[in-house]
Amino acid sequence: MPGRTNYKPLVVHIDSKESPLTLEREALKGIDCEIVSVAAQSEGEIIEAIKDADVVLNDHSPVTRAMAEALTRCKMIVRYGHGYDTVDVDACTERGILVTNIAGSTSEEVSNHALALLFACARELKRLDRATTQGRWREVYSRSLGRRIWGETVGLIGFGWIGRAMARKCRAIGLEVLVHDPYVGGWLAVEYGIKFVDMDTLLGQADYVSLHIPHSERNHHLMNEAAFRKMKKSAYFISTARGPVTDEAALTKALRGGWIAGAGLDVFESEPVSPDSPLLKMDNVIVTPHVAGSSEPGWTEIRRRAGEEAARVLRGERPQVVVNPEALGKSKLRPSA
């Protein structure tokens, strides 16, 4: 950064507003380094803020190729939370910059939220709440309304930290669990009491399809028109993953056409979601504003672990989580003090 003398390793936090970084500073207390938080939004502002950083703590800001190429000393970018789709990982890998996320930090929160959306869909809570609060009790009162849930089948697409937490909870309430994830070991089927299947089998057999994968070029619009047509007409779609994994136009078409029974969504292709989105106008769609991972303990854990990962790298150690292990051979991972 301009005017720096007597060089110390620099840790820069970027977000739309500055943060006191209390927990991060506590985790870095044993490291002789400079720690700053910068409010930056445009690409130019972010480049100016991080260009001399040894570690970048990235709350929600994008890290583009141009930003990665401007980094002259950077060892690692820490992405707060699970998702890292806002970071150009390929550009970082080319420059030997490690990318880490805080995997597992809010797995319980996200899986709980996905399960809450599943319950809300199955028991038609949105429609029942609206009718009851509007004085239309008799219109919706019925002994045959809603789903039993117990004994039905949930299909989990993705079996990382969150998918596994979701499987554990679904099994506990009596759901059968199908999983599609070609990147994990088959032995997990015994440990979690689940069954690994191909994508078509999962879509065709599940009463609830729940997304638990990151967004990438490979799985952009994975849930498209063809996928929704393969689901049961009585099935619900749940997403607490990343919005662009789902083609919202196809989902809207599926809901309007009765191809599926409904949806529970915490994420959207464009956020904040437009108030004109047809998904917000449907009684069989439950929506929340990308808060599945939110809780005070979870946020505390994320901030503390972000500081701990920064400290590890500045000591010349490998971080606990490396999103792009290909960068390790090119990395600037050596003690800074």
C-alpha positions in Angstrom: 0.0 0.0 0.0 1.3 3.5 -0.7 3.7 4.9 1.9 4.5 1.6 3.6 8.0 1.4 5.1 9.7 -1.2 7.3 7.9 -3.9 5.5 5.6 -6.3 7.5 3.3 -8.9 5.9 0.0 -7.2 5.0 -3.4 -8.7 5.6 -6.2 -6.8 3.8 -9.9 -7.3 4.4 -12.2 -6.1 1.6 -15.9 -5.6 1.8 -18.5 -2.9 1.0 -17.8 -1.4 4.4 -14.9 -1.5 6.9 -14.8 -4.0 9.7 -13.0 -3.8 13.1 -11.8 -7.4 12.5 -11.8 -8.1 16.2 -11.8 -11.9 15.9 -9.4 -12.0 12.9 -6.9 -9.8 14.8 -7.1 -12.1 17.8 -6.3 -15.1 15.7 -3.3 -13.2 14.1 -2.1 -11.9 17.5 1.1 -13.9 17.4 2.1 -12.8 13.9 4.0 -9.5 13.3 1.9 -8.2 10.5 -0.2 -5.2 9.4 -4.0 -5.8 9.3 -6.4 -3.4 7.6 -10.0 -3.4 6.5 -10.9 -1.4 3.3 -14.3 -0.5 2.0 -14.0 -1.1 -1.7 -16.6 -1.9 -4.4 -15.4 -1.2 -7.9 -12.7 -3.3 -9.5 -10.3 -0.4 -9.4 -10.9 0.3 -5.7 -10.4 -3.4 -4.9 -7.1 -3.6 -6.9 -5.8 -0.5 -5.2 -6.7 -2.0 -1.8 -5.2 -5.5 -2.3 -2.3 -5.1 -4.7 0.4 -5.3 -2.0 -1.4 -7.8 0.3 0.2 -11.1 1.4 -3.3 -12.4 2.4 -6.7 -11.1 1.3 -9.7 -11.7 3.5 -12.6 -11.6 1.1 -16.1 -11.2 2.6 -18.4 -11.0 -0.4 -16.4 -9.0 -3.0 -15.5 -10.5 -6.4 -11.9 -11.4 -7.2 -11.6 -11.1 -11.0 -8.7 -12.1 -13.2 -7.6 -8.5 -13.4 -7.5 -8.3 -9.6 -5.6 -11.6 -9.3 -3.0 -10.4 -11.9 -2.5 -7.2 -9.9 -1.5 -9.1 -6.8 2.3 -9.0 -6.5 2.9 -10.8 -3.1 -0.3 -12.6 -2.3 0.0 -16.0 -0.9 -3.7 -16.7 -0.2 -7.3 -15.4 -0.6 -9.6 -16.4 2.2 -13.3 -16.5 1.1 -15.6 -16.2 4.1 -18.1 -19.0 4.1 -18.6 -22.1 1.9 -19.0 -20.5 -1.6 -16.0 -19.3 -3.7 -17.8 -18.8 -7.0 -17.0 -15.0 -6.8 -13.3 -15.8 -7.0 -11.5 -16.5 -10.4 -9.9 -19.6 -9.0 -8.1 -20.4 -12.3 -6.4 -17.0 -12.4 -5.3 -17.4 -8.8 -3.9 -20.9 -9.5 -1.9 -19.6 -12.5 -0.3 -17.0 -10.1 0.3 -19.5 -7.3 -2.2 -17.9 -5.0 -4.0 -20.3 -2.8 -7.8 -20.0 -2.4 -9.4 -21.2 0.8 -13.0 -21.2 2.0 -14.3 -21.8 5.6 -15.7 -25.2 4.8 -18.0 -26.7 7.4 -18.4 -23.4 9.3 -22.2 -23.2 8.7 -23.1 -26.7 7.6 -25.6 -27.1 10.4 -27.3 -23.8 9.6 -27.6 -24.4 5.9 -28.8 -28.0 6.3 -31.3 -26.9 8.9 -32.6 -24.2 6.5 -32.9 -26.7 3.7 -34.8 -29.0 5.9 -37.0 -26.1 7.0 -37.8 -25.3 3.4 -38.6 -29.0 2.8 -41.0 -29.0 5.7 -42.6 -25.7 4.7 -43.2 -27.1 1.2 -44.5 -30.5 2.2 -46.9 -29.0 4.8 -47.9 -26.1 2.4 -47.1 -23.5 5.1 -47.1 -20.5 2.9 -50.6 -21.1 1.5 -52.0 -22.1 4.9 -50.4 -19.1 6.7 -51.8 -16.6 4.1 -55.3 -18.2 4.2 -55.4 -18.3 8.0 -54.2 -14.7 8.5 -56.6 -13.5 5.9 -59.6 -15.1 7.6 -60.0 -17.9 5.2 -59.7 -20.7 7.7 -62.5 -22.9 6.4 -61.2 -22.6 2.8 -58.0 -24.5 3.7 -58.9 -26.6 6.7 -58.7 -30.3 5.8 -57.8 -33.6 7.4 -56.2 -34.8 4.2 -53.9 -31.8 3.5 -50.1 -31.9 3.5 -47.5 -34.6 3.2 -46.5 -37.2 5.8 -42.8 -36.8 5.0 -41.8 -39.9 7.0 -41.1 -42.8 4.6 -40.6 -40.5 1.6 -37.4 -40.1 -0.4 -35.1 -37.1 -0.5 -32.5 -36.8 -3.3 -29.3 -34.9 -2.4 -27.3 -33.5 -5.3 -23.8 -33.0 -3.7 -22.4 -34.7 -0.7 -19.9 -32.3 0.9 -20.1 -30.9 4.4 -23.7 -29.6 4.0 -25.0 -32.6 2.0 -23.7 -34.9 4.7 -25.3 -32.9 7.5 -28.6 -32.9 5.5 -28.4 -36.6 5.0 -27.9 -37.2 8.8 -31.0 -35.1 9.6 -33.2 -36.6 6.9 -32.4 -40.1 8.0 -33.3 -39.1 11.6 -36.8 -38.1 10.6 -37.5 -41.2 8.6 -36.6 -40.2 5.0 -34.8 -42.5 2.6 -31.8 -40.7 1.2 -30.5 -40.9 -2.4 -27.3 -39.1 -3.3 -25.7 -38.1 -6.5 -22.0 -37.0 -6.2 -19.4 -38.6 -8.5 -16.5 -36.9 -6.5 -16.9 -38.7 -3.1 -16.1 -42.2 -2.0 -18.7 -45.0 -2.1 -17.9 -46.1 1.4 -19.9 -43.1 2.7 -23.0 -45.0 1.8 -22.5 -47.3 4.7 -21.5 -44.6 7.2 -24.5 -42.4 6.4 -27.1 -45.0 5.5 -27.7 -43.5 2.1 -27.6 -44.9 -1.5 -25.5 -43.4 -4.3 -27.4 -43.2 -7.6 -27.0 -41.6 -11.0 -28.6 -38.2 -11.6 -31.6 -39.6 -13.7 -32.4 -42.1 -11.0 -32.3 -39.5 -8.3 -34.6 -37.1 -10.2 -37.0 -39.8 -11.1 -37.4 -41.3 -7.6 -37.0 -38.4 -5.1 -40.0 -36.8 -3.5 -37.7 -33.9 -2.6 -34.6 -32.8 -4.6 -32.2 -30.7 -2.6 -29.1 -29.0 -4.1 -25.8 -28.9 -2.2 -23.2 -28.1 -4.8 -21.1 -25.0 -5.6 -21.6 -23.1 -8.8 -19.0 -23.7 -11.6 -18.9 -23.6 -15.4 -19.5 -27.3 -15.4 -22.7 -27.3 -13.4 -24.1 -23.9 -14.6 -27.9 -24.5 -15.1 -27.5 -28.2 -14.0 -31.2 -28.0 -13.0 -32.6 -27.1 -16.4 -35.8 -27.9 -18.3 -34.7 -31.5 -19.0 -33.9 -32.1 -15.3 -37.2 -30.7 -14.1 -39.1 -32.9 -16.6 -37.5 -36.0 -15.0 -38.8 -35.2 -11.6 -42.1 -36.5 -10.2 -45.1 -34.2 -10.5 -45.5 -34.6 -6.8 -41.9 -33.7 -6.0 -40.5 -30.5 -4.5 -37.3 -28.7 -5.4 -35.1 -27.2 -2.7 -32.1 -25.0 -3.2 -29.7 -23.5 -0.7 -26.7 -23.9 -3.0 -26.0 -21.1 -5.5 -28.6 -19.5 -7.8 -26.9 -20.1 -11.2 -26.9 -23.9 -10.7 -30.6 -23.6 -11.5 -32.1 -22.2 -14.7 -34.9 -20.0 -13.2 -36.8 -19.7 -16.5 -36.9 -23.5 -16.6 -38.0 -23.7 -13.0 -40.7 -21.2 -13.6 -41.9 -23.2 -16.5 -41.9 -26.4 -14.5 -43.9 -24.8 -11.7 -46.4 -23.2 -14.0 -46.8 -26.4 -16.1 -47.3 -28.6 -13.1 -44.2 -30.7 -13.8 -43.3 -30.4 -10.1 -45.3 -29.7 -7.0 -43.4 -26.7 -5.7 -40.1 -25.2 -4.6 -38.2 -23.8 -1.6 -35.5 -21.3 -2.6 -32.9 -19.4 -0.6 -30.8 -18.5 -3.7 -31.4 -16.9 -7.1 -29.6 -16.4 -10.3 -29.4 -12.7 -9.7 -29.4 -11.3 -6.2 -31.2 -9.4 -4.7 -34.0 -11.2 -6.7 -36.1 -8.8 -8.7 -39.5 -8.1 -7.0 -41.0 -8.8 -10.4 -39.8 -12.4 -10.4 -42.7 -14.8 -11.0 -41.2 -17.1 -8.4 -42.2 -14.6 -5.7 -45.9 -14.7 -6.8 -46.5 -18.4 -6.4 -48.3 -20.0 -3.4 -46.3 -23.2 -3.9 -42.9 -21.5 -3.7 -41.2 -20.6 -0.4 -38.5 -18.0 -0.7 -35.8 -16.6 1.7 -33.1 -14.0 0.9 -29.9 -16.1 0.8 -29.7 -16.5 4.6 -29.4 -20.2 5.0 -26.0 -20.0 6.5 -26.8 -17.2 8.8 -26.4 -17.3 12.6 -24.4 -15.4 15.1 -22.3 -18.4 16.2 -21.7 -19.4 12.6 -20.5 -15.9 11.7 -18.2 -15.8 14.7 -16.8 -19.2 13.6 -16.2 -17.9 10.0 -14.3 -14.8 11.2 -12.2 -16.6 13.7 -11.2 -19.4 11.2 -10.5 -16.8 8.5 -7.9 -15.2 10.8 -6.5 -18.6 11.7 -6.0 -19.6 8.1 -4.2 -16.2 7.5 -2.0 -16.9 10.4 -1.1 -20.4 9.2 0.0 -19.1 5.8 2.0 -16.3 7.2 3.8 -18.9 9.3 4.6 -20.7 6.1 2.1 -23.5 6.8 -0.5 -25.0 4.5 -4.0 -23.8 5.3 -6.5 -26.4 6.5 -8.7 -26.1 3.3 -7.2 -25.5 -0.2 -9.8 -25.0 -2.9 -7.1 -25.1 -5.6 -4.4 -27.6 -4.6 -2.8 -27.2 -8.1 -1.5 -23.9 -6.9 0.6 -25.4 -4.1 3.5 -26.1 -6.4 3.6 -22.5 -7.6 2.7 -20.9 -4.3 4.6 -18.3 -2.3 4.1 -20.4 0.8 7.0 -19.6 3.0 7.4 -17.9 6.4 6.8 -14.2 6.3 8.5 -13.4 9.6 
